[in-house]
Amino acid sequence: MLDNVRIILIGTSHPGNIGSAARAMKTMGLSNLVLVDPECEVDGKSKALSAGATDVLESHTVFSTLDEAIADCGLVIGASARPRTLDWPMLDPREMGEKAVVEGAKYPVALVFGRENSGLTNEELQKCHFHVFIPANPEYSSLNLAMAVQTLSYEIRMAFLASKVYPVQEEEYPLAEEIEGMFNHLEQTLVDTRFIVPAHPGLVMTKLRRFFNRARPEIKELRMWRGILSSIQKSLPANETKSAEIEGNKSE
């Protein structure tokens, strides 16, 4: 199950941080390291600070976008320390570990970390089903990237060890790629019905993303929504709808 946990680092700018993160992962039994649009290379400094976790470094994969990195993941959790304008479904580290272990038994799970100086963007956080916040000392919450990876990796390991004693069953959820397909389909339908004006879309899709992430639809429920959207589009007069080619229909 631990092999299904994917630690994703976005826009990392210091090679030593990649090595330290690899060390933090290996001590907790994690090995799946992914870099998204890194601003540095894995080099000698990375290997030195990995303290023997060179196998994790050497097997890392690189993607240019977060969408590519999480396409086959059924659960995506973003690590965030900053308050946001819109509330998002939140987990504490212990809840995150338990959820990652339960769902990681069925499909890849991604734990996403942002840039050293600025963290994850709002757009990247909206790709996540949940956010996780480490409740550090508010008077001195100076956690570096490797410390954050270590803390959350520890919670995953503890939940994994507990799951061997108390196994848990859970429903099957769609992959991130399928979720994005539904959001694309929903947005196009709202444009077709003129609920969204393309020139002035506002925060409609952001709020709907938050709603669906909070609700966390299962696979059957997601497919039902796709069917509802298709039915709405078919019922519209042909001259009022746009192309029926909806990005993401591959997931149907």
PATI-778095 format. One record per atom (N, C-alpha, C): residue number from 1; x, y, z. Coordinates in steps of 0.001 Angstrom, whole numbers. Each point is the difference from the previous one (the first is absolute). Layout:
<pts>
> resi, px, py, pz
> NUM, X, Y, Z
...
</pts>
This chain:
<pts>
> resi, px, py, pz
> 1, 821, -1202, 0
> 1, -821, 1202, 0
> 1, 852, 1248, 0
> 2, 1116, -17, 752
> 2, 850, 1188, 68
> 2, 579, 372, -1364
> 3, 153, -974, -873
> 3, 501, 288, -1347
> 3, -996, 824, -804
> 4, -1256, 8, 431
> 4, -1036, 754, -704
> 4, -78, 1445, 463
> 5, 791, 370, 1002
> 5, 6, 1379, 482
> 5, 1036, 794, -784
> 6, -444, 1042, -646
> 6, 843, 804, -878
> 6, 270, 1356, 661
> 7, 1260, 274, 326
> 7, 374, 1296, 550
> 7, 378, 907, -1166
> 8, -768, 1070, -196
> 8, 199, 894, -1144
> 8, 534, 1342, 492
> 9, 1139, 406, -545
> 9, 599, 1296, 321
> 9, -109, 888, -1234
> 10, -624, 1167, 144
> 10, -197, 897, -1137
> 10, 983, 1168, 66
> 11, 667, 249, -1128
> 11, 851, 1178, -148
> 11, 1127, 102, 1004
> 12, 543, -1137, 431
> 12, 1084, 22, 986
> 12, 1211, 735, -565
> 13, 575, 900, 790
> 13, 1098, 840, -500
> 13, 1357, -340, 594
> 14, 39, -827, 1040
> 14, 1276, -343, 636
> 14, 216, -1512, -52
> 15, 1060, -461, -659
> 15, 228, -1445, -129
> 15, 134, -707, 1338
> 16, 527, 710, 1008
> 16, 127, -617, 1311
> 16, -1345, -366, 603
> 17, -1026, 796, -292
> 17, -1328, -293, 528
> 17, -571, -1280, -592
> 18, 329, -267, -1244
> 18, -456, -1244, -626
> 18, 649, -1188, 700
> 19, 1302, 105, 272
> 19, 694, -1072, 700
> 19, -533, -203, 1405
> 20, -247, 1090, 724
> 20, -523, -100, 1364
> 20, -1403, -591, 17
> 21, -798, 357, -1010
> 21, -1344, -567, -97
> 21, 70, -1498, -270
> 22, 937, -416, -850
> 22, 177, -1431, -285
> 22, 384, -752, 1273
> 23, 872, 604, 804
> 23, 392, -619, 1273
> 23, -1209, -145, 923
> 24, -809, 1056, 94
> 24, -1191, -36, 842
> 24, -958, -1097, -465
> 25, -152, -148, -1306
> 25, -887, -1025, -538
> 25, 491, -1400, 337
> 26, 1283, -253, -254
> 26, 512, -1358, 167
> 26, -69, -465, 1448
> 27, 215, 917, 941
> 27, -76, -403, 1410
> 27, -1405, -470, 378
> 28, -1015, 406, -761
> 28, -1373, -411, 279
> 28, -506, -1045, -990
> 29, 890, -525, -835
> 29, -372, -1075, -908
> 29, -622, 449, -1301
> 30, 112, 1286, -318
> 30, -556, 514, -1259
> 30, 1121, 120, -1032
> 31, -318, -229, -1254
> 31, 1045, 2, -1028
> 31, -397, 687, -1300
> 32, -1247, 420, -113
> 32, -504, 535, -1273
> 32, 92, 1522, 1
> 33, 1129, 515, -484
> 33, 256, 1439, -29
> 33, -252, 552, -1401
> 34, -788, 1072, -73
> 34, -342, 630, -1279
> 34, 332, 1482, 80
> 35, 669, 514, -1019
> 35, 306, 1422, -100
> 35, -827, 601, -1137
> 36, -654, 1113, 277
> 36, -779, 703, -1018
> 36, 663, 1348, -281
> 37, 379, 190, -1253
> 37, 613, 1256, -444
> 37, 1092, 485, 967
> 38, 981, -853, 306
> 38, 1044, 400, 957
> 38, 882, 1115, -567
> 39, 483, 854, 884
> 39, 882, 1089, -406
> 39, 1465, -345, 217
> 40, 266, -1260, 346
> 40, 1380, -446, 200
> 40, 96, -1470, -372
> 41, 1228, -479, -89
> 41, 256, -1399, -330
> 41, 348, -777, 1265
> 42, -251, -1299, -38
> 42, 496, -885, 1055
> 42, 1497, -147, -214
> 43, 792, 450, 963
> 43, 1453, 12, -182
> 43, 721, -594, 1209
> 44, 1300, 269, 91
> 44, 784, -529, 1107
> 44, -483, 469, 1357
> 45, -472, 1233, 51
> 45, -519, 523, 1271
> 45, -1261, -750, 404
> 46, -826, -311, -972
> 46, -1209, -783, 279
> 46, 372, -1349, 590
> 47, 987, -658, -624
> 47, 406, -1329, 466
> 47, 633, 67, 1380
> 48, 780, 1042, 244
> 48, 647, 128, 1308
> 48, -1040, 151, 1100
> 49, -1017, 841, -240
> 49, -1010, 238, 1026
> 49, -1047, -1103, 71
> 50, 10, -904, -967
> 50, -925, -1136, 75
> 50, 480, -1021, 1023
> 51, 1274, 85, 388
> 51, 557, -869, 1050
> 51, -274, -1478, -258
> 52, 229, -429, -1232
> 52, -164, -1412, -328
> 52, -1293, -333, -715
> 53, -889, 964, -151
> 53, -1262, -259, -700
> 53, 150, 268, -1494
> 54, 1162, -376, -550
> 54, 264, 264, -1420
> 54, -914, -812, -908
> 55, -477, -1145, 484
> 55, -917, -792, -822
> 55, -1306, 755, -246
> 56, -462, 749, 999
> 56, -1205, 815, -172
> 56, 265, 1107, -1017
> 57, 1172, 622, 96
> 57, 354, 1071, -942
> 57, 113, -531, -1423
> 58, 671, -1116, -159
> 58, 261, -524, -1341
> 58, -1257, -503, -699
> 59, -1014, -348, 778
> 59, -1241, -514, -606
> 59, -1074, 1077, -136
> 60, 344, 1262, 297
> 60, -1004, 1057, -66
> 60, -451, 233, -1447
> 61, -1209, 532, -128
> 61, -523, 339, -1318
> 61, -275, 1505, -55
> 62, -22, 540, -1216
> 62, -194, 1432, -199
> 62, -1163, 234, -960
> 63, -882, 943, 356
> 63, -1098, 410, -872
> 63, 42, 1511, -150
> 64, -538, 479, -1090
> 64, -5, 1452, -218
> 64, -1190, 674, 669
> 65, -1083, -760, 240
> 65, -1187, 591, 634
> 65, -525, -907, 1103
> 66, -740, 594, 928
> 66, -620, -776, 1072
> 66, -1067, -930, -553
> 67, -733, 442, -1014
> 67, -1038, -855, -598
> 67, 576, -1329, -462
> 68, 1162, 44, -628
> 68, 633, -1228, -475
> 68, 423, -886, 1170
> 69, 478, 616, 1057
> 69, 528, -751, 1142
> 69, -1090, -712, 794
> 70, -1234, 535, -25
> 70, -1066, -572, 822
> 70, -1095, -677, -815
> 71, 172, -87, -1318
> 71, -1074, -480, -877
> 71, -569, -1347, 439
> 72, 832, -917, 463
> 72, -465, -1342, 374
> 72, -205, -154, 1492
> 73, -36, 1101, 749
> 73, -164, -64, 1454
> 73, -1483, 76, 386
> 74, -386, -788, 977
> 74, -1373, 30, 483
> 74, -200, 965, 1144
> 75, 1095, 406, 647
> 75, -68, 937, 1117
> 75, 1185, 949, -113
> 76, -265, 1295, 58
> 76, 1048, 1016, -91
> 76, -158, 936, 1194
> 77, 1068, 135, 787
> 77, -22, 838, 1196
> 77, 1120, 1029, -111
> 78, -352, 1271, 158
> 78, 977, 1074, -103
> 78, 389, 526, 1370
> 79, 1300, 115, 238
> 79, 502, 544, 1262
> 79, 11, 1520, -88
> 80, -697, 651, 913
> 80, -108, 1456, -54
> 80, 14, 588, 1397
> 81, 766, 1072, 180
> 81, 100, 654, 1299
> 81, -667, 1358, 9
> 82, -496, 450, -1169
> 82, -548, 1355, -89
> 82, -1524, -22, -72
> 83, -685, 911, 684
> 83, -1454, 95, -126
> 83, -385, 437, -1404
> 84, -1118, -479, -484
> 84, -462, 306, -1356
> 84, -1318, 764, 38
> 85, -306, 685, -1096
> 85, -1243, 755, -91
> 85, -1209, -916, 150
> 86, 55, -1160, -662
> 86, -1088, -963, 85
> 86, 426, -1177, 867
> 87, -878, -395, 940
> 87, 275, -1183, 798
> 87, 29, -1227, -902
> 88, 826, -975, 346
> 88, 115, -1235, -767
> 88, -58, -1159, 974
> 89, -450, -1177, -425
> 89, 7, -1144, 923
> 89, 1394, -216, 596
> 90, 67, 3, 1332
> 90, 1286, -59, 700
> 90, 149, -1311, 769
> 91, 1243, -451, 106
> 91, 353, -1148, 826
> 91, 1126, 418, 928
> 92, 22, -553, 1210
> 92, 1206, 162, 800
> 92, 946, -1129, -384
> 93, 1273, 36, 395
> 93, 957, -1021, -445
> 93, -432, -1430, 309
> 94, -630, -227, 1152
> 94, -418, -1362, 341
> 94, -1111, -480, -924
> 95, -967, 865, -259
> 95, -1079, -359, -922
> 95, 555, -246, -1396
> 96, 966, 829, -410
> 96, 623, -164, -1304
> 96, 654, -1376, -117
> 97, 750, -400, 1039
> 97, 668, -1295, -22
> 97, -980, -1148, -125
> 98, -1082, 60, 757
> 98, -995, -1069, -29
> 98, -672, -95, -1358
> 99, -359, 1144, -562
> 99, -672, 3, -1306
> 99, 948, -478, -1104
> 100, 1258, 427, 68
> 100, 980, -412, -1007
> 100, 206, -1510, 17
> 101, 26, -589, 1178
> 101, 231, -1443, 118
> 101, -1200, -797, -496
> 102, -1194, 428, 362
> 102, -1204, -714, -426
> 102, -128, 23, -1522
> 103, 174, 1176, -586
> 103, -205, 113, -1441
> 103, 1228, -426, -796
> 104, 1182, 69, 629
> 104, 1217, -425, -680
> 104, 59, -1492, -244
> 105, -892, -748, 646
> 105, -56, -1442, -250
> 105, -641, -301, -1347
> 106, -656, 1008, -609
> 106, -745, -245, -1238
> 106, 554, 736, -1217
> 107, 635, 1157, 227
> 107, 512, 787, -1119
> 107, 1032, 984, 524
> 108, 771, 632, -902
> 108, 1016, 960, 448
> 108, -613, 1176, 754
> 109, 701, 419, 1039
> 109, -382, 1140, 822
> 109, 1123, 1025, -87
> 110, -335, 1259, -197
> 110, 1019, 1050, -130
> 110, -44, 943, 1190
> 111, 1175, 288, 546
> 111, 161, 1011, 1038
> 111, 866, 1093, -616
> 112, -581, 1192, -195
> 112, 625, 1036, -818
> 112, 558, 1128, 874
> 113, 1274, 336, -251
> 113, 676, 1086, 708
> 113, 404, 1073, -1008
> 114, -76, 1257, 432
> 114, 295, 1107, -904
> 114, 1418, 519, 106
> 115, 203, 1157, -553
> 115, 1317, 627, -66
> 115, 480, 415, 1392
> 116, 1315, 32, 165
> 116, 561, 318, 1310
> 116, -467, 1352, 526
> 117, -92, 994, -874
> 117, -312, 1361, 449
> 117, -1481, 351, -44
> 118, -744, -608, -913
> 118, -1386, 435, -190
> 118, -1026, -1116, 84
> 119, 437, -1244, 136
> 119, -943, -1100, 113
> 119, -751, -290, -1287
> 120, -1227, -473, 132
> 120, -833, -343, -1148
> 120, -860, 1191, -400
> 121, -229, 145, -1287
> 121, -888, 1060, -479
> 121, -1449, -400, 271
> 122, -903, 969, -67
> 122, -1423, -297, 171
> 122, -487, -981, -1058
> 123, 480, 153, -1228
> 123, -404, -910, -1071
> 123, 445, -1427, 298
> 124, 1223, -159, 508
> 124, 502, -1337, 340
> 124, -781, -596, 1160
> 125, -327, 822, 986
> 125, -765, -492, 1146
> 125, -1403, -431, -408
> 126, -541, 621, -1044
> 126, -1326, -379, -464
> 126, -2, -1337, -731
> 127, 1176, -511, -327
> 127, 114, -1331, -598
> 127, -45, -1091, 1071
> 128, 40, 398, 1271
> 128, 81, -950, 1108
> 128, -1385, -265, 591
> 129, -239, -1242, 391
> 129, -1260, -334, 656
> 129, -54, 600, 1406
> 130, 1150, -2, 675
> 130, 95, 512, 1356
> 130, 1284, 810, 155
> 131, -6, 881, 1002
> 131, 1224, 664, 424
> 131, 366, -552, 1369
> 132, 1296, -42, 294
> 132, 461, -424, 1319
> 132, 859, 1113, 589
> 133, -200, 258, 1276
> 133, 702, 1076, 696
> 133, 688, -578, 1229
> 134, 1296, 259, 137
> 134, 746, -465, 1175
> 134, -149, 1053, 1097
> 135, -628, -338, 1124
> 135, -268, 993, 1042
> 135, 1242, 323, 835
> 136, 943, 667, -627
> 136, 1245, 362, 685
> 136, -238, 1167, 963
> 137, 998, 308, 803
> 137, -62, 1121, 936
> 137, -274, 1293, -780
> 138, -1139, 660, 232
> 138, -328, 1206, -766
> 138, 1003, 1135, 207
> 139, 756, -45, 1104
> 139, 994, 1040, 247
> 139, 1316, -290, -718
> 140, 151, -1268, -465
> 140, 1210, -340, -758
> 140, -300, -1256, -822
> 141, -641, 205, -1120
> 141, -423, -1129, -838
> 141, 952, -197, -1178
> 142, 1290, 86, 261
> 142, 1009, -41, -1063
> 142, 362, -1441, -349
> 143, -848, -627, -789
> 143, 265, -1349, -495
> 143, 577, 97, -1408
> 144, 1173, -596, -234
> 144, 501, -8, -1373
> 144, -635, -1163, -760
> 145, 308, -96, -1288
> 145, -642, -991, -856
> 145, 215, -1421, 508
> 146, 1250, -344, 326
> 146, 297, -1364, 444
> 146, -695, -327, 1311
> 147, -101, 988, 905
> 147, -699, -225, 1274
> 147, -1473, -307, -236
> 148, -605, 733, -917
> 148, -1408, -235, -312
> 148, -192, -1388, -605
> 149, 895, -382, -917
> 149, -68, -1332, -597
> 149, 166, -1061, 1082
> 150, 946, 213, 923
> 150, 247, -964, 1079
> 150, -1224, -158, 890
> 151, -599, 1123, 401
> 151, -1152, -44, 903
> 151, -1173, -756, -613
> 152, -321, 311, -1244
> 152, -1153, -636, -627
> 152, 299, -1448, -396
> 153, 1245, -283, -371
> 153, 377, -1385, -304
> 153, -97, -872, 1254
> 154, 348, 572, 1143
> 154, -109, -719, 1271
> 154, -1456, -375, 281
> 155, -911, 923, -229
> 155, -1407, -285, 251
> 155, -515, -1098, -926
> 156, 483, -10, -1236
> 156, -389, -1069, -922
> 156, 513, -1339, 499
> 157, 1240, -26, 460
> 157, 569, -1264, 495
> 157, -752, -504, 1231
> 158, -321, 892, 922
> 158, -713, -423, 1199
> 158, -1384, -535, -343
> 159, -675, 635, -936
> 159, -1315, -484, -429
> 159, 129, -1342, -704
> 160, 1079, -169, -765
> 160, 247, -1267, -698
> 160, 200, -1131, 995
> 161, 796, 236, 1027
> 161, 236, -1035, 1014
> 161, -1300, -339, 738
> 162, -815, 1009, 293
> 162, -1265, -234, 684
> 162, -980, -770, -888
> 163, 68, 230, -1324
> 163, -942, -648, -910
> 163, 212, -1504, -63
> 164, 1188, -454, 335
> 164, 263, -1439, 6
> 164, -772, -686, 1115
> 165, -278, 758, 1048
> 165, -732, -541, 1146
> 165, -1503, 203, -171
> 166, -383, 1185, -523
> 166, -1412, 338, -169
> 166, -275, 388, -1449
> 167, -124, -976, -906
> 167, -262, 325, -1405
> 167, -1349, 698, -167
> 168, -42, 952, -959
> 168, -1208, 791, -241
> 168, -403, -122, -1470
> 169, -1304, -102, -256
> 169, -522, -36, -1358
> 169, -570, 1372, -354
> 170, 173, 415, -1235
> 170, -537, 1298, -411
> 170, -459, -65, -1443
> 171, -884, 931, -365
> 171, -529, 37, -1355
> 171, 1085, 362, -1011
> 172, -288, -292, -1274
> 172, 959, 272, -1070
> 172, -251, 1384, -583
> 173, 1055, 778, -123
> 173, -113, 1363, -502
> 173, 666, 122, -1372
> 174, -430, 976, -810
> 174, 595, 199, -1334
> 174, 1404, 577, 93
> 175, 764, -178, -1072
> 175, 1341, 550, -72
> 175, -62, 1490, -320
> 176, 1110, 685, 251
> 176, 50, 1450, -216
> 176, -328, 361, -1442
> 177, 448, -817, -944
> 177, -265, 257, -1409
> 177, -1504, -22, -290
> 178, -715, -942, 650
> 178, -1447, -93, -195
> 178, -713, 1185, 639
> 179, 488, 433, 1156
> 179, -578, 1168, 665
> 179, 150, 1240, -888
> 180, 1202, 174, -589
> 180, 222, 1149, -880
> 180, -916, -68, -1215
> 181, -216, -1214, -517
> 181, -914, -157, -1131
> 181, -1409, 447, 354
> 182, -437, -337, 1224
> 182, -1328, 420, 433
> 182, -73, 1512, 150
> 183, 1050, 625, 564
> 183, 1, 1456, 158
> 183, -26, 695, -1366
> 184, 763, -519, -962
> 184, -15, 568, -1345
> 184, -1389, -122, -630
> 185, -608, -1176, 195
> 185, -1341, -248, -540
> 185, -1017, 934, 660
> 186, 101, 156, 1316
> 186, -912, 875, 743
> 186, 137, 1446, -467
> 187, 1236, 465, -152
> 187, 215, 1384, -435
> 187, -573, 228, -1387
> 188, 240, -950, -917
> 188, -520, 167, -1359
> 188, -1527, 14, -8
> 189, -612, -849, 842
> 189, -1466, -39, 78
> 189, -541, 1326, 526
> 190, 665, 575, 989
> 190, -448, 1276, 556
> 190, 177, 1139, -1007
> 191, 997, -126, -865
> 191, 153, 970, -1090
> 191, -1121, -191, -1021
> 192, -272, -1269, -344
> 192, -1052, -294, -972
> 192, -1365, 510, 464
> 193, -257, -106, 1304
> 193, -1291, 441, 537
> 193, 0, 1480, 367
> 194, 1146, 673, -247
> 194, 169, 1430, 245
> 194, -20, 371, 1480
> 195, 230, -1009, 851
> 195, 135, 309, 1426
> 195, 1341, 684, 252
> 196, 1021, -425, -755
> 196, 1316, 647, 44
> 196, 188, 800, -1278
> 197, 381, 1249, 150
> 197, 359, 843, -1141
> 197, 1520, -67, -136
> 198, 535, -575, -1079
> 198, 1453, -189, -123
> 198, 817, 1252, 256
> 199, -517, 1163, -402
> 199, 762, 1238, 198
> 199, 66, 412, 1467
> 200, -979, -463, 797
> 200, -45, 368, 1421
> 200, -398, -1233, 823
> 201, 883, -991, 92
> 201, -367, -1251, 670
> 201, -121, 106, 1513
> 202, 646, 1011, 582
> 202, -53, 153, 1447
> 202, 624, -1187, 723
> 203, -531, -327, 1170
> 203, 548, -1087, 822
> 203, -889, -1237, -34
> 204, -858, -100, -997
> 204, -951, -1110, -40
> 204, 714, -1345, 57
> 205, 967, -217, -886
> 205, 660, -1306, -47
> 205, 855, -242, 1241
> 206, 603, 1041, 540
> 206, 775, -169, 1227
> 206, -899, -478, 1130
> 207, -1180, 601, 117
> 207, -925, -396, 1062
> 207, -573, -1390, -242
> 208, -224, -350, -1273
> 208, -499, -1341, -302
> 208, 1073, -1058, 256
> 209, 1248, 345, -293
> 209, 1097, -922, 340
> 209, 23, -261, 1507
> 210, -139, 1055, 765
> 210, 0, -146, 1453
> 210, -1171, -879, 441
> 211, -1165, 219, -593
> 211, -1187, -776, 350
> 211, 214, -1491, -282
> 212, 470, -329, -1210
> 212, 171, -1402, -361
> 212, 1136, -653, 783
> 213, 1065, 741, 285
> 213, 1076, -571, 807
> 213, -468, -269, 1420
> 214, -875, 861, 508
> 214, -535, -219, 1340
> 214, -937, -1217, 7
> 215, -790, -136, -1064
> 215, -938, -1121, -98
> 215, 705, -1315, -316
> 216, 1124, 70, -725
> 216, 803, -1162, -387
> 216, -842, -1093, -663
> 217, -519, 231, -1205
> 217, -835, -1007, -664
> 217, 769, -1276, -301
> 218, -684, -1131, 163
> 218, 575, -1290, -350
> 218, -84, -185, -1512
> 219, 604, -1061, -509
> 219, 55, -218, -1449
> 219, -1406, -41, -613
> 220, -902, -757, 607
> 220, -1353, -117, -558
> 220, -710, 1350, 26
> 221, 215, 777, 1049
> 221, -632, 1311, 99
> 221, 567, 955, -1048
> 222, 1312, -90, -231
> 222, 618, 857, -1012
> 222, -555, -313, -1380
> 223, -131, -1279, -300
> 223, -537, -397, -1309
> 223, -1455, 440, -147
> 224, -743, -9, 1104
> 224, -1376, 489, -44
> 224, -16, 1480, -348
> 225, 918, 781, 605
> 225, 78, 1429, -309
> 225, 350, 229, -1469
> 226, 929, -827, -528
> 226, 345, 150, -1416
> 226, -1223, -271, -871
> 227, -801, -998, 387
> 227, -1211, -307, -745
> 227, -1008, 1133, 66
> 228, -137, 621, 1175
> 228, -910, 1136, 158
> 228, 435, 1151, -901
> 229, 1293, 297, -2
> 229, 508, 1105, -814
> 229, -221, -269, -1490
> 230, 261, -1242, -421
> 230, -215, -357, -1411
> 230, -1472, 147, -377
> 231, -896, -393, 936
> 231, -1433, 108, -251
> 231, -417, 1459, -158
> 232, 560, 868, 828
> 232, -304, 1430, -94
> 232, 445, 553, -1349
> 233, 1220, -379, -411
> 233, 517, 503, -1265
> 233, -835, -476, -1191
> 234, -442, -1253, 51
> 234, -796, -544, -1104
> 234, -1370, 660, -88
> 235, -491, 494, 1136
> 235, -1336, 604, 22
> 235, -8, 1442, -501
> 236, 1201, 595, -148
> 236, 78, 1394, -448
> 236, -143, 78, -1519
> 237, -618, 1065, -500
> 237, -65, 183, -1466
> 237, 1401, 10, -585
> 238, 156, -633, -1146
> 238, 1327, -155, -609
> 238, 683, 1332, -231
> 239, -740, 1023, -344
> 239, 631, 1289, -311
> 239, 402, 770, 1252
> 240, -321, -530, 1191
> 240, 368, 688, 1221
> 240, 1142, -690, 727
> 241, 422, -1147, -489
> 241, 1063, -746, 673
> 241, 1295, 91, -774
> 242, 1052, -200, 695
> 242, 1305, -55, -641
> 242, 302, -1445, -357
> 243, 1206, -241, -406
> 243, 387, -1347, -406
> 243, -230, -985, 1131
> 244, -470, -1193, -379
> 244, -226, -1039, 1004
> 244, 1289, -673, 417
> 245, 1093, 398, -644
> 245, 1297, -577, 362
> 245, 449, 617, 1310
> 246, -128, -707, 1081
> 246, 370, 500, 1319
> 246, 1319, -616, 422
> 247, 946, 854, 343
> 247, 1301, -497, 444
> 247, -197, -872, 1239
> 248, 558, -1184, -82
> 248, -100, -904, 1139
> 248, -1013, -1103, -191
> 249, -675, -56, -1158
> 249, -997, -1027, -218
> 249, 607, -1402, 1
> 250, 1319, -72, -72
> 250, 668, -1305, 17
> 250, -322, -766, 1279
> 251, -314, 736, 1056
> 251, -240, -658, 1279
> 251, -1377, -651, 77
> 252, -867, 246, -974
> 252, -1327, -624, 25
> 252, 107, -1472, -359
</pts>
